[in-house]
Amino acid sequence: METKNGKIIDTMLGIEDHGIFTCFITIDYGGAQQGFGGYCLGGDFTTKYIKGILKVVGVDEWEQLRGKYVRVEHGEDGIIKRIGNILKD
């Protein structure tokens, strides 16, 4: 696993072009960018997933995510596996 710090520069919460309810966060590592999310949201998972992201980043509203810094953990494949608070473990 590789860990990097990054800044959330863009967010999306809504219905994508195929009619799927989803959310997406774009993270900038200082020159390189990567997306996190894109999962089909529904049922209890949606509430837990969105509330988990807000809690980890330390905000109360989705719109407050932009400009916040996070710690990102990548798998061997380079895909983001987890995001975390930049100051707290």
C-alpha positions in Angstrom: 0.0 0.0 0.0 1.1 3.5 -0.8 -0.1 6.6 1.1 -0.2 10.2 -0.3 -1.6 13.5 0.8 -3.9 15.4 -1.5 -6.4 18.2 -1.8 -10.0 17.7 -2.9 -10.4 20.0 -5.9 -13.8 18.8 -7.2 -16.9 16.9 -6.1 -20.0 15.5 -7.7 -23.1 14.1 -5.9 -26.0 13.3 -8.2 -27.2 11.3 -11.1 -24.6 10.5 -13.8 -25.3 10.2 -17.5 -26.5 6.6 -17.3 -29.1 7.5 -14.6 -27.1 6.0 -11.7 -27.1 7.9 -8.4 -23.4 8.3 -7.4 -20.8 10.6 -5.9 -17.2 11.4 -7.0 -14.3 13.2 -5.5 -11.3 14.5 -7.5 -8.1 14.6 -5.5 -5.0 16.6 -6.6 -1.6 15.4 -5.4 0.3 18.5 -6.7 0.4 18.0 -10.4 -1.4 14.6 -10.7 -5.1 14.1 -10.1 -7.2 11.0 -9.3 -10.8 10.3 -8.8 -12.5 8.4 -5.9 -16.0 7.1 -5.9 -18.3 6.4 -8.9 -20.1 3.6 -7.0 -23.8 3.0 -7.6 -25.4 4.3 -4.4 -28.6 3.0 -3.0 -30.3 1.8 0.2 -28.5 1.9 3.6 -25.1 1.9 1.9 -25.6 5.4 0.5 -26.2 7.0 3.9 -23.2 5.2 5.5 -20.9 5.9 2.6 -21.6 9.7 2.3 -21.7 10.2 6.1 -18.4 8.3 6.3 -16.7 10.6 3.8 -18.0 13.7 5.6 -16.9 12.5 9.0 -13.4 11.5 7.8 -12.8 14.8 6.1 -14.3 16.7 9.1 -17.1 18.6 7.4 -20.9 18.6 7.7 -21.9 19.2 4.1 -20.9 17.7 0.8 -20.2 21.2 -0.6 -17.6 21.8 2.1 -15.3 19.0 0.8 -13.7 21.2 -1.9 -10.4 22.6 -0.7 -9.9 20.1 2.1 -6.8 17.9 2.4 -7.0 14.1 2.8 -4.6 11.2 3.2 -5.1 8.6 0.5 -4.2 5.0 0.6 -3.6 3.2 -2.8 -3.5 -0.5 -3.4 -0.9 -2.3 -5.5 -3.0 -1.5 -8.6 -2.9 2.3 -7.9 -6.6 2.5 -7.2 -7.7 4.4 -4.1 -8.7 2.0 -1.4 -9.3 4.4 1.4 -9.3 8.1 2.3 -8.5 9.5 5.7 -8.2 12.6 7.7 -4.8 14.3 7.0 -4.1 15.0 10.7 -5.8 12.0 12.4 -5.1 8.3 12.0 
